[in-house]
Amino acid sequence: MFDETGGVDGVVRPLRSWGPKKRTGRTGRPAGRRTVAAFVLLPLLGALGLVLGPTGPVPAQAASACPGRLVKTVAFATGSLRVYKSRAYACAVTVAKKPGARRAMRVSLQPRGGHAAVDSGKFTTLAGPVTVHALNRCVRASGAVGGSSGSTGWILC
């Protein structure tokens, strides 16, 4: 059964040491640095990509100042009024049709039974955003760019 070389039935095998078995990669070497890099660096790089966001050109409609979905757009000669709705809030912005030199712009958003939130001044691109609490409330909005303006009646009722 055992012979003098320590093998079974004449087959010589190296003696195995006690303790945990070392993991090896495809090359037969211990898998250390490469495994650590795969399990530590790759998730960190993925998280960094999520934080920094996409690279490259961003479409013009993706750059919204208000959260939520667009529910109403009122176009007028020099710009447009946009009203957005999220779960409990309404938000409005006035956007100039041709951005450029500073000019008088205004946006107003009023919930029914409440005070209006207003942003006015001399801006180049947009006035706002203004936000009001609008859970189960109607709102009305108005906006102006230069001498032209637009408004909504009571919406989101």
N, C-alpha and C positions, 0 to 999 in steps of 0.2 A: 504494500500500500504506500507507505512513505519510503523514500530513499534518502541517501545521504545529502542530496542537493536541496532538500526541503520541498521538493515538488511532489505531486501526486501522480502515481503511475509513470514516473520517469519524465514528466514534463516539468521543465524549469520555469518558474515564475518568480518575479521579484516580490520581495516581502512588502506587504502593504502596511504603511504606518497608520496608527490610530488617530482619529480626529476628523474634522470636517473635510469633505472632499472639495478640492479647488475646482471652480467652474472654469471651463475653457471655452474660447470662441472657436470660430471655424479654423483658425490657424493652429490650434492646439495650445496656444499660449493662454495664460490666465486672462479672463475678461475683466479688466479693471477700469482703466481710464475711458475707454470707448463706451462702456456701459454706463458709467457715471455721466459722461457727456450726453448720451442719448436720453437718460432719464431726468437729468437736471436742466441742461441747456435748452433742449427742444421745447419743453413747456414754457420756459421763461421767454424764449423768442416768440412763441405763439401769443403769450399774454402781452408782450410789448407791441406786437402787431395790432392787437385789439385796442390797446390804449392809444396808439398813434393814429389809428384809422387808416383808410385807404390812401394810397399815394396816386398821384396823377391828377388830371383835370377833374373838377367837380362840376356837374351840370348846374345851370343857373337855378332851376327849381329846387334842387336839393339844399340850397343855402337859405333855409327859412329861419326867421327870427323867432317864430312862435312854435311851441309844441302842439301836437294834436293834428287833426285832419282839417283840411281846407273845406269850409262849408259855404262860403259866399264870397264872390268877387264882384266888385262894382267898378267898371271901367269908366273913366272920364277923360277929357281931352289931354291932360298933362300927366296922367298917372292912373293908379288903381288902388282901391281899398280892398284889403283881404282880411277876412274874418276866419279864425280857426277855433275849433272846439275840442277840448280834451274832456275827460270825465267830469270834472267839477268846475272847470274854468273856461272862459272865453278869452281870446286874445285877438288883437287887431294891429295891423301895420298899414301905412300908406307908402306906396312904392312909386317913385318917379319913373315916367316912361323913358326919359333920356337923362341918365345921371350925368352930372357935370358940375357946373358952378353952384355955389350955395344959393338957395332960394327958400322962401317961406313955405314950410310944410306943417301939416297938423293932422293928428289922428285923435279920435275921441271914441270911447266905448263906455256905454252906460247900461247897467243892469236895471231892470224894472224895480222901482222902489228904492234905488240906491243912487249914490253920487257917481258922476262920470269920471273916468280916468282919462287924462288928457296929456298928450306930448306935442308940444309945438315949438317951433324955432326955425332957424335957418340950417337946412341939411342938404347934403349932396345926393343921397340915394334914397333913404327911407326915414320916415318918422315912426317912432314906436320901437319896440312893441309895448302895448299897454294891455294889462291883464286884469280881469275882474272875476269874482266868484259868481258862477252862473249855474249852479246845480238847481234844476227845476225852476229856472228864471228866464224870462225873455231878456234879450239885449238889443240895443240899437247902436249903430256905429256910423261915424262920418269921417271923411278924410278930405284933405285939400292939398294941392300942389300948385304954387303960384296963384293964379286967379281962378282956376277951375276946382270944382269940388264934386263929391258924390256921397250919398248916404243910403243907408238901409232903413227900412221901417223896423218894427219889432220882429225879430227873428229868434229862432231856437226855442220857440214856445212849446 
